Amino acid sequence: MAKSFEFWFDVGSPASYLAWTQVAQLAADTGAEVAYRPMLLGGVFQSTGNKSPMEVPVKGSYVMADLMRYGKRYGVPFNHNPHFPINTLTLMRGAMGLQLREPARFMAYTNAVFRAIWVDQKNLNDPQVVGAVLHAAGFDSQELLALTQEPEVKERLKAVTQEAVGKGVFGAPTFFVAGQMYWGQDRLEFVKEALTS
């Protein structure tokens, strides 16, 4: 059976962004397939009683500095978004809708949204800004917005988020290899070890 790992994420999570920049190379290095699992982190927090480290000012400033260090280590652009937190409900419905209906466009969409938030510091709480970002990435923003309002897409995101909680997920990003859970973008080396052992 081919090796694989699950990558659970939300575009509003800076650690998910950093992991996103690394998982394709991780898959290539290990010969593993990535199962991309978009979820709603706010729903996970609500179900588990967890909350963003940014809600604790002292911890939040440390975590952001640490994420900056990882951005430098990975050689990828990363900037704190002054509009954080971003309400990602519609954005994650977009990711889920494309994964369901147009999987070939899922990566381009997610790349564009991650970049807009964590590189270009766009305010994706503003629907007009979201529309402009999607248009620049080659998407019809009205079509995509309509997709996010489809009952099947809404229900699928809810169900997948509850699936994550049921598996023990409490934050993002979270990885699974052969049933073992690894939380945080700073656990990628453990994921690699699990895939190569």
Secondary structure, DSSP 8 states (H G I E B T S, - for coil): ---EEEEEE-TT-HHHHHHHHHHHHHHHHHT-EEEEEE--HHHHHHHHT---GGGSHHHHHHHHHHHHHHHHHHT------TT-S---HHHHHHHHHHHHH-GGGHHHHHHHHHHHHHTS---TTSHHHHHHHHHHTT--HHHHHHHHT-HHHHHHHHHHHHHHHHTT--SSSEEEETTEEEESGGGHHHHHHHHH-
